[in-house]
């Protein structure tokens, strides 16, 4: 059975991951891919921005190495989930 999510929630991610990946091995497989340049610092910046909750300005948030050192990536793992639902409202103004 599919997991239910509230329409009032901005998003829903499935409770149980489909798979997990060792981040070091995963990044090694993608070596040379420009999309993973500075992946770990960018990931930590993203996490810090979500945790600290500053208003989104359209620019990437800048955090120091000291700030990023506060984020510990448990077991060096990334998780793949099968379900991501994003709830948003659109208006047809025709």
Helices and strands as residue ranges (DSSP letters): E 11-13, E 19-22, H 23-29, G 34-36, H 39-52, H 65-68, G 74-76, E 77-80, E 84-86
